[in-house]
Amino acid sequence: MGVPQGAPIFPLYSNIYLNLLDKVWHKRGYPEKLGASLHRYADDAILVCRKSAEQALEAFAAIASRMGLTINREKTRITKLTEGFDFIGFQFVKRRSPKSGKWSIYIFPSEVAQRNIRRRIKYFTKRRAPMTPAEFVEQVNQTVRGWVNYFRHTNASQAFRGLQRFINTRFRRFLNFRSKGRGFGWRKYPNAALYARGIIYIGSRVIEYPR
C-alpha cells in the first residue's frame, strides 16, 4: 500500500504479493476446470480461455477480492484472439498465415508502445534543441536500442521500418535547420549521410553499429 505506480520497486512488490493469486488459481485447478490459463506480469494479467471467459473472470475477481484487491473494470475486457489484445507492450492476434493459410499467433509492438517511443524521441529532438549532432545521435541511439531489443523477436518489421523513417526525418530536419538549409534536407542529407553520422539503423530488425 502506498507504492507509486511506475516506481522501480513496484513490479517486485506486485510479484511478491500477487504470487499468492497464482498459487490459488492453480491449487483450485482452474486451468483444467475452467479451461483458463493465467498469465501475469506484476499487476497486469490475462486469462486465455478455452471455455467461458465470463466464468473465468468472475473466479479471478473472487480471488482478488479475498486478497483485498479490486479489478480495474474499465481496463478489463473480454475479447477473441482473432480481435487481438495488448499485454506488456505487445499486441497478440490470431491470423491466417498469408503463405500457409494456417491460423497462427502473431505478435507485434502495440500501437501504444509505438506512440510512446515516438513521443520520447520528439521530446529531445526538436529542431531548436540545444545539442550537437553527436549528442543527438547518442540520445536517439540509447533510447531506441533498448526498445528495439525488447521487440526484436516479434513480427516487428513494419513497426521498425516506420520508426526508422521517423528517426531519419527528425535527424534530417535537425541537421538542415542547423545548417540553415531550405526545405526538408532530403538532397543534402540522404539516408546514407545520416547513417554515416552514426544514427542507428534498425530497418532490417538488426541493430547495426557504425564502425
N, C-alpha and C positions, 0 to 999 in steps of 0.2 A: 504494500500500500504506500502510495506517495512517490513511486519511482516514475520520473518523467518519461513519457514515450519518446523514443529516439535516442535515449541515453545509451552509451556503450554497454552498461551493465544490464540493460533491460532484457535483451534476449536470453541472457544467462539466468536471471531470476525467473523469467517466464518458463524456461525449460525445466528448471528445478521444481517449481510449483506445479506446473501442469503435467509433469511426469506421472502424477497420480491419475490424471484423467486417462492417459494412455493405458495404464495398467488396469484400471477399472473396465475400460472398453473391451479389452481382451479377456479379462477374468470372467466377465459375463458372457463371453462367447458371441458377442455381437457381429464379428466378421462373418461367422457361419450362420447365426440365427437371423440376422437382418440382411446378410449379403452386402455388408458395407465395410470397406476398409478405411481406416482413419490415417490421414497423413497430416502432420503438424510441424510448423516451424515457429518457435516462440509462441505468440498468441494468435497466429493465423492457422486455420485448419481447413481441410477439405475432406469430404466423405464421398468416396467413389462407390456408388450403389448399383447392385445388380437387381435389387428388388425395390421396395417402396422407399423413395427418398424422404417422404414426409415422416414415415415411422422412424427412420434413422435419425432425422434431425431432432425429433422430439425426445428420443433416447439420449442423444448427445446433450440437449438442453437440460434434461433432468439431472444428468451427472454434474454439469456445470453449476446448476442451481444448488445442489447439495454442497458444492465447494464454495458457495457464496459468490458465484460469478454470474454475470449477465451477458447473454449473447447479443451482439450488436445486430439487431434485426434489419436495420437499414442497409448494412453491408452484406447481409446473408441472403442468398437466393438459391433456388433450385433450377438447374439448367441441364441440358443434354450435352454430351461430349461433341455432338455434331454442331452445336451452337458455340462451343468453346467457353473457357473461363480463364481468368488470370490468377496466378499464385506466385508470390515472392518475385514479382517482376517478369515472370514468364507467362505466355499465353499458350494454353493447351487446347488443341482442337482435333477432332477426328474427321479425316477426309479420305476420299478415294485417291490413290496414287495415280498421277497422270500417265505413268509408264506401265504399271502392272494392273491397274484398275482395282487393286485390293484396298480395303479400308485400313488406314494406318493413323497413328497418333503423331501429329506434327507439333513441334514446339518452336515458338518464336519469341523474340523480345516483345513484351507487351507495348501497346500504344502509349501507356502512361510512362513506361521506362524510357521509351524513345523521346517523348516530350521532355522528360526530366533532364536527360543528358544534353539536349539542345539548349535547354534553359540555363544549365550550369555553364555551358560554353559561352552563351550570349552574355552572361553576367560579367565576364572579364575580357571579352574580345571586342569591345566596341571600337569603332574606327579611331576615336579620340583617346583610347586607353593610353595612359602614361607608361608605356613599356616599350622595350626594344623588340625587334623581330625575334631575336633569340629567346627573350623571356616569353613572348607569345607562344613560340614553338614548345618551350619547356612546359608551360602550364597546360596547353592543349594536350600534348602527348601524355603527360602524367594523368590527366583526367580521363582521357579516352582509353588508355591502355587497360586500366582496371575494369572498365565497363565492357570492353571487347573480350577480355579473358573470361568474364563472367558468362557471356552469352555465346562464346565461340563454338560450343558443342551443340548448338541448336540449329534450326533451319533459319539462319540469320543473314543469308547472303544479301537479300533485298534490303534489309534494315541497315546492313553495313555499307552497302553502296550508297544508300540515301544519306547516311551520316557522313560518309567521305565527301560527298558533294557539298554538304552543309559546311564542313570544316574548311574545304578548299575555298568556298565562296567567302567565308568570314576572313580567312587569311589573305586572300587576294584583295579584298576591299580595304583591309587594314594597310597592306603594303602600298596600294595605289593611293590611298589618302596621304600617307606619309611622304610619298614622292610627288604629291600634288598633281597626280595624273588625272586625266579626264575619263569619263565612262566608268566601266567596271573593272578595267585592267586585264581583260582576257588575253589580249595580244602581248602585253608587257609581262604578264605573269601567268603563263600557261601552267598546266598541272605539273609538268616536268620541272619547271623552275621552282615550284612550291616544294616538291619532294627533295630537290637539291638543297634547299634551305633547311631540311630536316623535319618537315611536318610529317606526322605519322601516316602510314599507308595501310588501310585496312580493307580495301576493296575486294580482296580475294579471301577474306576471313583469316588471313595470316598476317600477323603484325611484322612488318619489315622495318629494320632499324638502319638508319643511314650509316654508311661506312666512311 
